[in-house]
Amino acid sequence: MKIADMHCDTISEIWESAKTGSPQQLSRNKLHVDIQKMKQAGYLLQNFAMYVDLKKGIDPFAYVLELIDVFNTEMEKNKNDICVIKTYDEIRRNEKEGKISALMTIEEGGCCKGESEHLETLYHLGARMMTLTWNYPNELAFPNLISEEAPESLDAGGGVQRGFPVFDNTNGLTKKGFLFVERMEELGMIVDVSHLSDKGFWDIVKNTRKPFVASHSNARSLCGHARNLTDDMIRAVADRGGVIGLNYYGCFLNERNDSHSTVSRMAAHARHIINVGGQECLGLGSDFDGIGGELEIQDCSQMHKLVAEFERQHFTAGEIENILHRNVLRVYRELL
């Protein structure tokens, strides 16, 4: 079983753990992702996000550089098992050598502070994918969430239930955001629309030429959360030749704001996305170490549970292989 996962927040968790006095390491840890767990499951490639929270109160560009230092340190310590890649050919080389490939990504374009020089620096340091936003507006674009607070309402029995967070469908890319996207395509840095507002998504569709990705998003038809993609969006990603990473977070899987994540709901989203966009548009984007709740797949060593569910729900062998790794590698072969 070969696995390529487009999104995890493990490096940020390792960075945070050092600050709390209980340091974790990539080789073996108590998190969702470590090298031993990936080897157990047969990982071919893992994207590692450098996740930046703009409200941390520190310079976001200095912070992302600290994360990159952590990433590089962990890669060097474990170079016999995992190796950083910047090109598609390096993925194949690592596979032949029995090593996992690690791709550095940026989650929060606001870390660049609107400075193109910072974008260039991140590219030269090895970043090959970037979301324009996380959950806050920045110099480049607006996120899909206006408020992370889910409004309350009364159900039919008079009980209080939580809805989905309020989302933004009117604001998109800024003038600077359009320039950044153009430069990203020139450099060969993949545009990631996860976390981007609906208008921002369509701005990307209209103003880019290459395939783009939604590294960790699901289907809004099955779960109305703003982090998910409408059917029209799924078709747009597919028509461009891009790929959508199936997110494991319960709140992006379930019809209600429920954080219980099950493989059956994951398979339901997978089937819907394939039915709408075709079997070449779906990959994996676990969001491991960035999600909470009750997870049926408790860590990355348990990916066999999802494969078993795919088989139970009569996914073909070709569909399963496409989801697990082929679709992501196809996009990387074209863009890296």
N, C-alpha and C positions, 0 to 999 in steps of 0.2 A: 504494500500500500504506500503510494507516494502522495505527499501532502504539500501544498503550497498555500500559505495563509497570508493574506494581505494586510492584516492589522493586529498588533498587540501593543500593550502599554507597559511591557515588562521592564524596560530600561528606566522609565519614570519611577516604577515601584522600587527598583534597586537603588536608585538615587535617593528616594524618600527614606528607605530603610536605613541607609547610612546615617541620616540625620536623627533617627530615633534611637540609635544605639543598638539596633538589632539587624545588622547588615545582612542582606541576602546577596547571593552570587548567582551568575547565570549557569554555572556548571550543575548545581543542585540546590534547590531552594523549596520554600513552602508556598510558592506562587503557582499560578496556572501554567507557566511556561518555564522550563529549564532544559538544558541540553540532554540530560538523561531521559526525561519524559519525551522529548522530541525524537530521540533515537529509538525509543521503545515503540513509538507510533509510526516510524518510517518517514519523518519529515524530509522533504527535499529542499524546501525554502520557507523562511519566515521573514516577513517584513517587521522591522522594529521601529515603532513610531517614537520620535522625539516630541513628546506631548508637552505643550506649553500652556499654562493657565495665565492669561493676561492679568488676572486680578491677584496674583501672588504678591504683588508689591515690589518686585524686583525687575531690573531691566530684562525684557524678554529675549533680546538677542544674546546677552551675556548668559542667560539661563539656558538657552538652547545649546550654546557652546559647551556649557558644563555637562549637559546630557550627552553630547557627542563624545566628550572625553570619557564618560562612563562607558558608553557603547564601545569605543575603541579599546579601552582597557580590558573589558570583558572579552572582546574578540581576540585580543592578543593572548590573554591567559588561557584561552580555549582553542587556540589555532589548530590543534590537531583534530578537532571535531567540527568546527564551524569556521567559515571564512566569509568576509565581506565581499559582496559583488557589486559591480557597477555596470556590467554588460551581461548580455544573455549568454555569450560564450563562456563566461566565468561560471555561470550556473552549471553548464554541462561539464566543465572541467572539474568542479567540485563533486558532482555526482559520480564521475569516474573514479575520483580519489576517495569516495566514501565519506565526504564531508557535507554537512548542512550548509546551505547558502543563506546569508543574512543581508537583507536589503534595508538601508537606512531611509526612513521617510520622515517628513515633518508634519505634525498635526497642529496647525495654527499658523497660517501665513502672516498673522500679525506679529510674529516674532521678528520679522524683517523690518518692522516699523516704517514700512513704505519706502525703504531704501533699496534700490536695485542692486547696489553693491553688496548688501547683505545676502540677497538671493544668489548672486554669483558666488559668494563665499561658501554658502551652504552646498551649492552644486559641486564646487571644487573639493569640499570636504567629504563628498560621497553621497549626498542626498539625491535621490532619484524619483521622489514622489512628494507632493505636498497638497494638503487641504488649504484652501484659501482662508478658511475660518475654523474656529471651534464654536463655542456657544456665545461669543460676544462680537458685536460689530467691530471692525478694525479699518485700517486705511485702504484695504483691498475690496472688502465685500461685507455683506450682511449674512448672518447665520439663519438657519431655519427656525430657531427658537426666539420668540420675543420674551417669553417667561418660562422658566423651568418649573414653575408652580402649576400643578394641574388643578383646574377648577373643580369644585364639588357640586354635585347635583343630587336630586332625590330619585331613587329608582321607583319602580311601579309599586313596591311595597312600602314606600315612604322612608326607606333607609338611605343613608348618605353613601354615595359612591364617588370615586375619583375619575375624572376624565383624562384627556391627554393634555400636555402642556400647550400653551398658546403658541402658534407659529406664524412666521412672517411670509406673506406671499406677494408683497409689493416692492420690496427693496432688493436690489441685486448687486452687481459689481459696480465699483466706483471707477472713475477715469483711470486711476492708478492701477486698479485691479485688472482692467483690460490690458494695460501695458505689461503687467507682470505675467499674465497668461500668455501673451505673445512671446515674451522672452523665455518662459518655461518651455514652450514648444520648440523654440530655436535651440535651446540648450540640450533638450532631451530629458527634461524633468516632467514626469507624468502628472497631469492635472487630476486631482482627486476632489470629487464634488460632494462627498459625505460631509454633513454639517452645513452645507451651503443652502441658502434660501431657494424657494421655488423659482423666483425670477432670476436669481443668480445661476441656477441650473440652466435655464433657457438662454441666458447670456452666453454661457459656455458653449452650448450647442450652436448658437448663431455666429460665434466669433472665434471658433477653433477649427482646425483641419484634421488633426490627428485623433485617434481613439483616446478616450479618457475613461476614468474608472470612478466607481463609488465603492471605496475600499471596504466599508462596513455598514451596509444599509440593507433593509428588507423591503417587502412589498406593502404599500399603504392600503391596498385593497383588502388585505387580511389583518392589518393592524394600522389604525389611523394615526399613528405617531408621525410627527413632522419629519423625524429622522429617516423615514422610509420613502420609497419612490412610488409615484403614481404609475399606472400602466403605460401612460404616454411617455413618461420618463424612462421606464424600462425599455420600451421600444426604441427610444432615441439613443440610449447607450448601446443597444444591440446593433442598430443601424450603422452606428459609427465604428463598430468593431471593438467596442470596449467591453468591460467586465464589471460585474457587481459582486461584492464579497458578502456572503451570507453571514449576518450578525447573530451571535448566540444569546444576546441579552433578552430576557423574558419580556421586558417592557417594549421591545421592538418586535416581539413575536405574537403577543396575545391581543385579543380584541379589547380587553380592558387593561388598565395600567397595572399589570400583574408581572412581577419580576421572576416568576417561576418559569424556568427555561426547560423545555422538553425536546427530545429529538423528533417527536411526532409533529410538533409545531414547526420545527426547523425544516422538516421534509415537506410540510405543507407549503411553506414559503418558497422552497426550492422548486416544487412542482409548478406553482403559480408563475414564478419568474420565467421558467423554461417554457411554459405554455404561452406566455405573452411575448417573450423576446427570442425564443429559440434556445437550444441546448448549448450554444457557444457563448452565451452572455453571463453565465453564472460561475462564480468561484467561491472561495471561503474568505471570510473576514471576521474572525472569531471575536475580536475586541477583548481577548483574554487579558487579565490583569488591569482592565479598565471597566469591568462590569461586576456587579454584585448580584444578590438574589440567590435563589436555590437553583443550582445548575445540575441537570442530569449528566452532562459531560463535565465532570468536576475539574478536569485539567486536560492538557493537550495529549496526555498518554491514552486517553479514553476515546479517541476518534473512531475506534471500531464500533462504538455504539451508534454513531450516525450512519456509518456504512451499513450496519445491520438493519437500521430503520429504512434506509433507501431501498435495500433489497426487499424488505417486507412490503414496502409500498410499490414494488414492481418497477423501480427505476432500472433501466437497462445497464449492462456493464459499461457501455460506452458513455452513457449519461453520467454515471458515477465517476469514471475516470476524468471526464471533462470537468466536473465540479471540483474534484479533489486537487487537480493540478494542471490539466492540459490547457484549460482556457486562460488561466493566469499566465502560463508560460508562452502561450501564443501571443498575447499582448506584449509581454516583455521581449519576445523575439523581435517584434516589429518596432518597439519604441526604445529598447536599450541596445 
